[in-house]
Amino acid sequence: MKSNRQSDRLQEVWPFDLRVFAVVAGLWGLCLAISASIPAIDVDLVDPIETIFAGVRFNGYDARLVLMVEAGIFAAIAVGVFFRQRWGLLLALCYMVEVVMSHLVFVIAYLPMRSEWENVRAVASQGPMMVLITLYLWIRACDLIFDRPAPDELPRPAPGVSRANTGRRDVAALAGGGK
C-alpha cells in the first residue's frame, strides 16, 4: 500500500515545465514524421533528406526510416512525460544523452575531412544546446526518477534546536562519548 501512496505523491509534485517539455517533444515528433513523409510522395526537394543518428549520417530512404524512428521516440517521450510516468523521463534522458554523444562522434569523425567542415560546424554549434537540454532534464527529473524526497518533506530538527547543535550531538554519539 505504501508504494501506491508514494507514486501518487510523485505524480502530484511533477513540475509544470515538464508537461510543457512533453508538448514540445510531441510537436517535434510530429515535425519529424512530416519531414520524413513529405519526400515519400515523390517530390524532388532542393536539399535531399539527411539525418545523423549515433554519429552516422543517413541519406535518402535510410534517413526517412531513421526520422520515423526518431519521431516515434519523441512521441513516446511526450506520452510518458505528459502522463507523469518515470519511463518517459528515463527515455528522454537516455535519448538526449545519445544525441549529445552522436553529435560528439560526428564532429570527431568528420573533422579531418575538409569537405565536411561546414557540416561539422553546424553540428558542433548545436552541441551546447543539446547539452543544456540534457542538463535541464537531469536537474528537473533526478528527484522524480530516483524517488528522493522533496525539500519540504525532509526531516526537520525539533523546534528550539539549532542545526549546529544537532550535528555535534550526532558526531559525539558516533564517537561513543556523547549523551
Backbone bond lengths (Angstrom), bond angles and torsions (degrees), N, CA, C in turn:
res aa  C-N    CA-C-N  psi(-1)  N-CA   C-N-CA  omega(-1)  CA-C   N-CA-C  phi
1 M - - - 1.456 - - 1.513 112.46 -
2 K 1.320 115.41 -32.49 1.449 118.96 -176.75 1.538 111.20 -64.33
3 S 1.330 117.43 -37.25 1.462 119.75 -178.54 1.528 111.48 -65.75
4 N 1.336 118.42 -32.39 1.466 120.33 177.12 1.519 110.86 -65.66
5 R 1.326 116.59 -42.72 1.460 119.69 177.74 1.523 110.70 -64.51
6 Q 1.332 114.66 -38.20 1.459 119.15 -179.32 1.527 110.70 -65.86
7 S 1.328 118.07 -42.47 1.460 119.86 179.31 1.526 110.82 -68.52
8 D 1.350 117.27 -33.86 1.463 119.30 175.43 1.521 110.33 -64.29
9 R 1.331 115.96 -40.62 1.460 120.25 179.63 1.527 109.60 -64.40
10 L 1.334 117.96 -41.04 1.454 120.58 -179.85 1.520 111.56 -65.67
11 Q 1.327 116.82 -36.94 1.448 119.11 -179.44 1.522 111.57 -69.10
12 E 1.307 117.71 -27.46 1.452 120.51 -178.59 1.521 112.98 -77.76
13 V 1.331 118.90 -26.66 1.453 120.73 -173.19 1.529 113.49 -98.80
14 W 1.302 118.65 8.76 1.458 119.77 178.75 1.523 108.87 -67.27
15 P 1.325 117.73 131.44 1.466 120.48 -178.60 1.524 112.20 -68.88
16 F 1.314 114.35 151.40 1.463 121.40 -178.49 1.528 112.01 -63.47
17 D 1.323 117.00 -34.82 1.461 119.71 -177.15 1.528 112.39 -65.41
18 L 1.332 118.53 -22.36 1.460 119.64 174.35 1.530 110.70 -70.30
19 R 1.317 117.15 -32.85 1.467 119.04 174.53 1.524 110.79 -67.74
20 V 1.319 116.53 -38.40 1.470 120.29 175.47 1.527 109.00 -62.34
21 F 1.334 116.84 -42.08 1.470 120.81 176.72 1.529 110.16 -59.63
22 A 1.321 117.55 -40.47 1.463 120.94 179.61 1.523 110.95 -63.21
23 V 1.319 116.99 -42.11 1.471 120.51 178.58 1.525 110.36 -63.93
24 V 1.327 116.84 -43.57 1.468 120.67 178.99 1.531 110.24 -63.83
25 A 1.337 117.48 -41.23 1.461 120.94 177.68 1.530 110.98 -62.56
26 G 1.324 117.06 -40.41 1.461 120.30 177.30 1.519 112.24 -64.53
27 L 1.328 116.58 -42.11 1.467 120.02 177.46 1.526 111.29 -65.58
28 W 1.331 117.30 -38.28 1.455 120.08 177.65 1.532 110.65 -65.79
29 G 1.319 117.19 -40.28 1.467 120.39 175.28 1.521 111.84 -60.55
30 L 1.326 116.58 -39.62 1.464 120.83 176.99 1.531 110.97 -64.77
31 C 1.329 116.76 -42.21 1.476 120.38 177.49 1.523 111.32 -62.56
32 L 1.327 117.26 -41.03 1.459 120.12 178.29 1.525 111.36 -64.62
33 A 1.325 116.49 -41.24 1.467 119.77 179.35 1.527 110.70 -64.49
34 I 1.320 116.77 -40.92 1.468 120.40 179.06 1.519 110.42 -66.44
35 S 1.336 117.01 -44.54 1.465 119.13 -179.39 1.523 111.75 -66.39
36 A 1.326 117.82 -29.02 1.461 120.28 177.45 1.515 112.03 -77.72
37 S 1.320 117.71 -27.54 1.468 119.79 -176.00 1.522 113.30 -92.96
38 I 1.324 119.24 -19.43 1.470 120.49 -179.78 1.526 111.68 -61.52
39 P 1.340 120.39 -48.50 1.465 118.37 178.51 1.525 113.01 -67.28
40 A 1.302 118.09 -15.65 1.458 120.69 -179.66 1.526 111.88 -68.96
41 I 1.334 118.48 -17.37 1.465 120.50 178.88 1.528 110.83 -89.01
42 D 1.347 115.48 16.58 1.457 123.09 172.89 1.518 113.05 67.22
43 V 1.319 116.32 43.76 1.454 121.62 173.85 1.523 106.77 -106.07
44 D 1.326 116.84 126.67 1.459 119.99 178.33 1.514 109.48 -79.84
45 L 1.314 115.29 123.25 1.452 121.41 178.69 1.521 109.66 -98.35
46 V 1.312 116.10 158.46 1.456 120.07 176.85 1.522 109.34 -64.88
47 D 1.322 116.70 -47.61 1.461 121.13 176.56 1.522 108.79 -100.17
48 P 1.327 117.70 121.37 1.466 118.43 176.51 1.523 110.01 -67.46
49 I 1.311 116.69 154.01 1.456 121.10 -177.56 1.529 109.08 -69.87
50 E 1.325 114.62 136.15 1.460 121.62 -175.55 1.519 108.39 -149.39
51 T 1.330 116.50 141.04 1.461 120.58 176.80 1.514 110.05 -148.94
52 I 1.322 115.36 162.59 1.460 121.72 179.19 1.515 107.74 -121.91
53 F 1.317 115.69 129.54 1.463 121.12 176.85 1.525 107.24 -140.28
54 A 1.321 116.84 128.35 1.461 123.75 -179.41 1.520 111.47 57.86
55 G 1.325 117.32 33.38 1.448 122.01 177.61 1.509 114.47 79.86
56 V 1.330 117.76 4.48 1.459 122.54 -178.55 1.522 108.45 -110.78
57 R 1.330 116.01 135.48 1.467 121.13 178.60 1.533 108.67 -87.50
58 F 1.321 114.78 132.60 1.454 121.80 176.74 1.520 109.03 -116.79
59 N 1.336 116.61 140.59 1.464 122.89 179.25 1.521 109.83 -127.10
60 G 1.321 116.18 156.16 1.470 122.15 172.36 1.512 113.38 65.17
61 Y 1.343 114.68 -133.80 1.462 120.60 -175.97 1.528 111.93 -65.79
62 D 1.322 116.49 -35.00 1.469 118.99 176.73 1.528 110.77 -62.19
63 A 1.320 116.17 -39.87 1.468 120.40 178.62 1.523 110.52 -65.22
64 R 1.332 117.38 -39.27 1.476 119.85 177.30 1.523 111.08 -60.61
65 L 1.318 115.76 -43.05 1.466 120.16 179.38 1.527 110.73 -63.47
66 V 1.329 116.93 -44.30 1.467 120.71 178.88 1.523 110.32 -63.30
67 L 1.337 117.78 -41.16 1.469 120.67 178.54 1.524 111.66 -64.02
68 M 1.320 116.95 -37.85 1.469 119.17 177.95 1.536 110.99 -66.68
69 V 1.337 116.91 -38.32 1.462 120.17 176.69 1.529 109.78 -65.05
70 E 1.330 116.85 -43.34 1.468 120.23 177.78 1.529 110.96 -63.64
71 A 1.323 117.18 -37.80 1.469 119.99 176.98 1.530 110.28 -62.42
72 G 1.321 116.81 -40.02 1.462 120.74 176.74 1.520 112.26 -64.65
73 I 1.326 116.29 -38.51 1.465 120.41 178.12 1.528 109.90 -64.71
74 F 1.337 116.77 -44.71 1.467 119.16 179.31 1.526 111.58 -66.21
75 A 1.322 117.47 -35.17 1.464 119.77 176.66 1.528 110.50 -64.93
76 A 1.336 116.73 -41.57 1.466 120.25 178.02 1.525 110.89 -64.95
77 I 1.338 116.84 -40.52 1.468 120.26 176.66 1.524 109.99 -60.68
78 A 1.329 116.36 -45.16 1.462 120.74 -178.59 1.526 111.35 -61.41
79 V 1.319 116.94 -45.78 1.466 120.25 -179.49 1.526 110.34 -65.36
80 G 1.333 116.73 -46.07 1.460 120.38 -177.95 1.517 113.34 -63.23
81 V 1.322 117.03 -45.01 1.464 120.02 -178.43 1.524 110.71 -73.71
82 F 1.329 117.25 -39.66 1.462 119.52 -178.60 1.521 111.70 -63.05
83 F 1.338 116.68 -37.41 1.456 120.24 179.50 1.529 112.76 -94.76
84 R 1.345 115.85 18.39 1.457 123.68 171.44 1.525 113.41 58.08
85 Q 1.309 116.03 50.03 1.458 121.68 177.04 1.526 109.16 -105.46
86 R 1.321 116.51 137.17 1.466 120.18 179.51 1.520 111.99 -60.77
87 W 1.331 116.83 -38.04 1.455 119.13 -177.67 1.524 111.35 -62.18
88 G 1.331 117.54 -28.20 1.461 120.49 177.14 1.520 111.40 -66.41
89 L 1.332 116.43 -41.79 1.465 120.24 176.86 1.520 111.26 -67.88
90 L 1.323 117.08 -41.68 1.461 120.04 177.76 1.530 111.40 -62.45
91 L 1.318 116.44 -42.95 1.464 120.36 177.84 1.523 110.50 -62.75
92 A 1.322 117.08 -42.76 1.465 120.49 179.03 1.519 110.85 -62.58
93 L 1.320 117.24 -45.02 1.465 120.08 178.97 1.520 111.90 -64.01
94 C 1.316 117.17 -45.99 1.469 120.43 -179.98 1.527 110.71 -62.56
95 Y 1.316 116.91 -42.21 1.459 119.38 -179.72 1.526 111.12 -66.39
96 M 1.317 117.57 -41.41 1.463 119.70 -179.53 1.531 111.08 -68.03
97 V 1.319 118.23 -34.94 1.468 120.00 174.21 1.523 109.26 -64.15
98 E 1.326 117.28 -40.57 1.467 120.46 177.28 1.521 110.66 -62.14
99 V 1.310 118.00 -40.67 1.464 121.28 -179.97 1.527 110.45 -64.11
100 V 1.323 117.13 -44.18 1.473 120.54 179.26 1.525 109.61 -62.33
101 M 1.321 117.03 -46.42 1.466 120.07 179.96 1.527 111.17 -66.09
102 S 1.319 117.68 -36.88 1.459 121.38 178.19 1.516 111.34 -62.72
103 H 1.326 116.21 -43.53 1.468 119.62 177.30 1.530 110.69 -61.78
104 L 1.314 116.09 -43.22 1.453 120.32 -179.55 1.533 111.48 -63.76
105 V 1.319 117.26 -45.07 1.465 121.49 179.47 1.527 110.21 -63.18
106 F 1.319 117.56 -42.09 1.467 120.40 179.81 1.528 110.66 -62.24
107 V 1.313 116.75 -45.78 1.469 120.15 -178.73 1.525 110.11 -63.03
108 I 1.322 117.75 -44.16 1.464 120.51 -179.35 1.527 110.92 -66.31
109 A 1.327 116.94 -41.30 1.462 120.21 -176.31 1.525 112.69 -70.73
110 Y 1.320 118.41 -37.32 1.464 120.89 -174.04 1.534 113.91 -100.86
111 L 1.322 118.66 -1.44 1.460 120.87 -179.87 1.535 113.12 -62.28
112 P 1.325 119.74 -38.62 1.470 118.49 179.75 1.537 114.55 -68.16
113 M 1.319 118.25 -15.34 1.467 121.46 -177.61 1.526 109.58 -90.57
114 R 1.311 115.31 112.47 1.463 120.65 -177.38 1.529 111.75 -60.60
115 S 1.318 118.07 -34.49 1.469 120.87 -178.27 1.529 112.35 -69.34
116 E 1.314 117.95 -16.52 1.467 122.15 -178.34 1.521 113.33 -101.85
117 W 1.314 117.83 4.93 1.458 119.62 -175.13 1.519 113.01 -60.32
118 E 1.307 118.17 -34.22 1.466 120.22 178.74 1.534 110.69 -65.20
119 N 1.338 116.53 -44.03 1.471 120.46 177.85 1.525 111.01 -67.36
120 V 1.330 116.67 -38.48 1.464 120.39 178.42 1.521 109.63 -63.34
121 R 1.320 117.21 -42.02 1.464 120.39 179.33 1.529 110.85 -63.27
122 A 1.331 116.59 -41.84 1.467 119.89 179.74 1.527 111.30 -64.23
123 V 1.326 116.60 -44.59 1.469 120.15 -179.62 1.531 110.50 -68.88
124 A 1.326 116.95 -39.69 1.467 119.79 179.24 1.522 111.43 -65.81
125 S 1.320 117.48 -33.10 1.468 119.35 178.57 1.530 111.89 -71.62
126 Q 1.319 117.84 -22.55 1.466 121.19 176.39 1.530 111.89 -80.91
127 G 1.317 117.00 -19.46 1.463 122.17 -175.86 1.513 114.85 -55.13
128 P 1.346 118.73 -51.01 1.475 117.95 -179.07 1.534 113.47 -59.38
129 M 1.324 117.29 -36.68 1.470 119.53 178.65 1.531 110.55 -66.55
130 M 1.330 117.44 -39.07 1.461 120.40 178.53 1.533 110.33 -65.17
131 V 1.326 116.54 -39.67 1.466 120.34 177.75 1.529 110.29 -64.64
132 L 1.328 117.50 -41.95 1.468 120.32 178.86 1.525 111.90 -63.91
133 I 1.314 117.47 -40.48 1.467 120.48 177.60 1.525 109.97 -63.75
134 T 1.326 116.60 -42.36 1.463 120.67 179.10 1.527 110.95 -63.93
135 L 1.326 116.92 -43.68 1.464 119.88 177.50 1.523 111.99 -64.59
136 Y 1.317 117.07 -40.01 1.470 120.76 176.37 1.535 110.07 -57.95
137 L 1.328 116.01 -47.91 1.465 119.26 179.83 1.521 111.16 -62.16
138 W 1.325 116.84 -41.88 1.458 119.75 -179.71 1.527 110.87 -62.56
139 I 1.322 116.55 -46.77 1.464 120.58 -178.19 1.524 110.78 -63.24
140 R 1.324 117.37 -44.29 1.468 120.54 -177.42 1.521 112.56 -74.90
141 A 1.348 118.10 -28.95 1.451 120.41 -171.18 1.520 114.28 -103.13
142 C 1.305 118.72 -12.67 1.466 121.34 -174.18 1.532 111.34 -56.54
143 D 1.309 117.78 -49.40 1.466 120.85 -179.51 1.526 111.90 -66.07
144 L 1.324 117.04 -34.57 1.463 120.29 -178.75 1.521 111.91 -73.96
145 I 1.319 117.26 -35.83 1.463 120.23 -178.21 1.520 111.11 -76.37
146 F 1.317 116.86 -45.53 1.452 120.72 -173.35 1.519 113.50 -93.90
147 D 1.334 117.19 9.41 1.461 123.28 170.99 1.525 113.00 59.86
148 R 1.311 116.54 40.97 1.465 120.65 175.01 1.519 108.85 -81.86
149 P 1.315 117.54 146.20 1.470 118.64 178.72 1.523 110.51 -69.46
150 A 1.300 114.96 149.04 1.456 120.61 176.19 1.525 108.64 -66.53
151 P 1.355 118.38 155.86 1.467 120.03 -177.92 1.523 113.70 -58.02
152 D 1.335 118.31 -31.44 1.452 119.53 -179.90 1.529 112.30 -77.79
153 E 1.345 118.21 -8.75 1.457 121.24 -179.97 1.526 112.76 -101.26
154 L 1.329 118.20 -0.36 1.455 120.89 179.83 1.528 109.63 -69.47
155 P 1.336 117.16 148.71 1.465 119.19 179.34 1.522 110.33 -64.56
156 R 1.302 115.06 138.27 1.461 121.10 -178.97 1.527 109.18 -112.76
157 P 1.338 116.41 148.20 1.473 118.45 177.63 1.530 110.23 -67.75
158 A 1.310 114.56 159.55 1.464 120.58 179.51 1.521 109.92 -62.55
159 P 1.346 117.42 151.11 1.463 119.68 178.79 1.523 110.55 -60.09
160 G 1.316 115.81 140.44 1.452 121.35 178.06 1.521 113.34 88.67
161 V 1.325 118.55 -7.28 1.462 121.42 179.26 1.518 107.35 -106.37
162 S 1.313 116.02 123.66 1.463 119.14 -179.68 1.528 110.31 -80.02
163 R 1.316 115.59 157.62 1.464 120.39 179.54 1.531 111.29 -63.37
164 A 1.307 117.32 -36.00 1.462 120.13 -178.34 1.526 110.47 -62.53
165 N 1.336 116.75 -41.00 1.461 120.33 -179.10 1.520 111.50 -68.94
166 T 1.332 118.32 -39.12 1.461 120.37 -179.27 1.509 110.35 -65.08
167 G 1.317 117.98 -36.69 1.462 121.09 179.22 1.512 111.67 -66.21
168 R 1.344 116.84 -40.09 1.461 120.15 -179.80 1.524 110.86 -67.60
169 R 1.312 117.38 -38.88 1.467 119.70 -179.91 1.528 110.30 -65.98
170 D 1.328 117.14 -39.54 1.457 119.54 179.34 1.519 111.80 -64.07
171 V 1.322 116.81 -43.22 1.465 120.99 179.06 1.524 109.74 -65.26
172 A 1.327 116.21 -41.95 1.460 119.51 179.70 1.525 110.78 -65.64
173 A 1.325 117.72 -38.64 1.459 121.00 179.41 1.522 110.40 -66.07
174 L 1.307 117.02 -37.87 1.465 120.19 178.13 1.523 111.24 -68.15
175 A 1.325 116.67 -35.35 1.463 120.05 179.94 1.522 111.40 -74.22
176 G 1.322 116.44 -16.46 1.460 120.43 176.80 1.511 113.45 93.05
177 G 1.304 118.13 1.81 1.441 119.27 -177.49 1.521 112.83 -111.53
178 G 1.321 119.14 3.15 1.452 120.74 -175.99 1.508 112.83 -93.61
179 K 1.318 115.79 170.85 1.455 122.25 -179.27 1.495 110.39 -76.47
